[in-house]
Amino acid sequence: MNQPAPLPEESDRPRTAVVTGSDSGIGRAIAVALAGGGLDVGITYHSDEAGATATAQEAKEQGVSAAVRRLDLTDLPTAGAVIDELADDLGGVDVLVNNAGTGLRQPFMETDFDAWRQVLSIDLDGAFVCAQRAARHMIEAGRGGRIINITSVHEHEPKYGAAAYCAAKAGAGALTKVLAVELAEHGITVNSVAPGEISTPMTGQENADPAERTRAGIPLGRPGHAREVASVVAFLATPAAGYVTGESVVVDGGLMRTACLDTKAPMWADPDR
């Protein structure tokens, strides 16, 4: 590193954020939470344009601007241009949240190479491309920045029948640590947030109230709400978290602290989001 990163000031509060995969679930909750903190937000979707538009409307109700773009992380590195477009729309990108992802529920011996590569491409290659594009804008602006990668508890722990997903999320966790070291001199912090079971479309619980569902294997006894993940992301985006970098913040109700995890329990209802 050439010189120490500057101390964060309240005046350095970010003004713009891009949240990938924010048409529903955790991504939507993050975009709305950041909008609630006064950030203009860029929202991306893969197939659910109506969902992305609804997220944008929720953000605008917080008194901020919102821009929507389609992001296809199977088309790399071309898809990275979407980050540039949103930076132009918003007047920069101070915060990037890499949330877009997919999963595959399939035993290792039944997983073909194309399926493996699709998960790795979206969950890991996509995070790399988007982070690199966003970091270029942050460095050029000279105001520092925040990159937050949404991974999973399976960044840290295995999941039966999820070789591709676990490999991709573990890779994203390692990427987080490398970027934290390399981008620190520019005042850019890089962290990952690792959710456990959250009530979202990806887990087949789109309209479920977490408080009404019991989970014996989770110490807090229930799934999480997307807002509980979003609140951690919102904190990491603020100047108050300016000395936090290279970390993985687990949001799982204590799941990783129990020995009674059923590693064969279903993880996804629909692998695409």
N, C-alpha and C positions, 0 to 999 in steps of 0.2 A: 504494500500500500504506500502511496506517495505522501499522503498527509492525513491527519486525523479528520474524521467526518465532523462537520459542525454540530454543535449542540442544537437540538430542536427547540424552537420557540413556538409560542401559541400562535404567532403570526404566520407560522409555517403550516397551519392547518390546511389539509388538502382541499381542493376545490372541485376536482373531477375524478370520476371513477368509471372503470369498465368492468362489468361483471359478465363473464361468459356463461352460457347456459342458464339464463335468468328468466326464462319463460314460465317456470313453475318451481315448486319445492324450495330447497335451500337457496338456490340462486335468486329466486324472486324475493325471499325474505331478506337476503343480503342486500340486494339493490334497494329495497324499500328502507332498510335500516340506514344505509349510507345516505339515502336521500333525506331521511329524517335528521341526519347530522349536517344537512346543508350542502351536500355534494350533488353536482349535476352528474347524471349517470348515463352510461352507454350500456345498452341491453342487447344481448345476442340470443338467438334461437337457432335450432337446426330445422325443425319441421312445424313447430307450434307457433305460427305467427300471431294468432289470436291471443295466445297466452302471453307472448312478449308485449303485445300492445296493452294488455291488461296490466302487466307489471309497470309499463311506462306511465299508464294513467295513475296508478297508485303512487308512483314516484312524484309525478307532477302535483298531486294533491298535497305533497309536502312543501310545495312552493319552489321546486327546482325544475331545471330543464332535463329532458330525457330524449335520447336518440336510440333508434332500433335498427339493427342490422342482422342479416342472416349470416351465420358462421358455420361452415361445413369443414370440420376438422378431419374428414377423410380426404380432403383436397389440399394437401400440404406440399410445399410451404406457401402456396398461393393464398390460402385462407388468411394468412397473417396480415394481408392488406386491409382486412376489416378493422384491425386495431388502429391502423393509420387513418382510416376513414373516420372512425369514432373520435380519434384525437383531434382531427380537423373539425368535426362537428361540435365538440365540446370545448375546444380551445386548449387542448392538452390532455394528458392522462397522468394524474398524480397517484392513482391507486389502480392496480390491476388485480382482480380476483379471478383466478383460473378455476372455474367451477364446472365447466362443461365436461361431461364424461359419459362413459357407458360401462356396462358390465356383461359378464358371460358366466352363466351357471352351467358348467359342464366339466366332468372329470377330466383330468389331465390326459388320460389315455384315449379319450374320445374327442379331444380338441384338435381340429385341423389347423394347419399353419395360417391359412387366410383368416380364420376367426381369431387366432392369437394375434396376428398382426393388426387387425382392425382395432382391438382393444388397446394395444400398445400405441398405435398411431394416434387415437383420439385422446387417451388419458395421459400419455407421456410425451409423445412428439408434439401434440397440440399445445401442451403446457410450455414446452421449450420454445416453440415458435412464437406464441403470444407473449411470453415473458421477454424474449429478445426484442421484439418490436416495441413493446411498452418501455423497456429499459432505455432504448435509444431515445425515445421522446423525453423521458425523465432526465437523462444525462444532458441532452441538448438544452432543456429548460433550466437546468442548474438549481432546482429546488428540492432535490432529493426525491423520495417516493416510497411507495409501499407495493410489494408484490406478495400476494397471499394465495397459496395453492391449497385448494380443498382436496384432501386426500381421503383417508378413512382409517379406522382402527386397524384395518388390514394393510396399512402402511407398515405396521409393527408386528401384527400377528397373522398367522395363516388362516385361510378359510377353505374348508373342504370343497372341492369342485369349483375353485376360482383361481386357478393358476395364473391366467392372464391378468386378471384384475389385481391380484395381490402383487404380481411382478411390476405392473404399471404403477401402482400406488407406492410401492417401496421405492421404485425408481424416481417418482416425483418427490418423495421425501429426501432422497439423496441429492437430487437436483436442487432442492430448496437450500440445502446446506452449502453446496458449492456456490450458488448465486449469492448467498448471504456473505460469503467471504470475498468474492470477486467484486461485488457491487457496493460494498461498504464504504469505500473511499468516495463514492458519489453521494453518500447520504441516503442510499436506498436500502431499506430493510426488507428481508425476504423470510417469510415464515410459512408454515403449513398449519392447517386446522384439520384435525382428524376426527370426523364424527363417527359415533357408533350407530345404533339403530335409531333412525329419525323417521317420524311419520311424514312420508312424502310419496309421490307417485312411484318413485323408483322401488320403494319397499312395499308397494301395493296398499298404501294407507293414505291416499290422497286427501280424503275428507275425514280422517279419523282424529278423534280427540285423544292425545296421548294419555291424559289423566284417566281415561276410561279403559285403558288396556293394561293388563298386568304382564310383567315379564319376570319370572322367578330367577332367571339367570343374571339379572341386572340389579345391583345393590339398591338403586333408587326405585326399582320395581315397576318401571314403565319405559316406553320409548321416549325419545326426546322430541321436542318441537323444533321446527326449522328456525324459529326466532331465537332459540337458545344457541344455535350455531352462529346465526347472524350477529348476535350481540358480541360474541368473541371477535369476529371479523371486524366489526365496527370499532372495537377497542384497538385492535392492531393497526387500524388505519389512522389513528389519532397521534398527535405529538406526544401524548402520555406514554405511548409504547415505543418511543424513539430509541430506547436502549435494548429493545428486544429484537433479536435477529438470529436466524438459523435454528429456530425452535419448531417443534411440532406440538401444538396444543391439542390435547385429546379432549373431546366433548362426548362422553359416552355413558354418563350415569354410573360410572364405576365399573363398567363391563370388563375392562382389562385388568381389574384388580380381583377378579373372582376366578376360582378354579372350576366352576360349574358351567362354563361356556359349552353349549352344544354346537360343535363345529360343523355339524351336518344340517343345521337348521336352514330353511330357505332364506335367501338374501334378497332376491329381486322378484317382482311380479312381471316386470317388463324390462328387458335389458337396455332399451333405447330411451334416451331422454335428451 
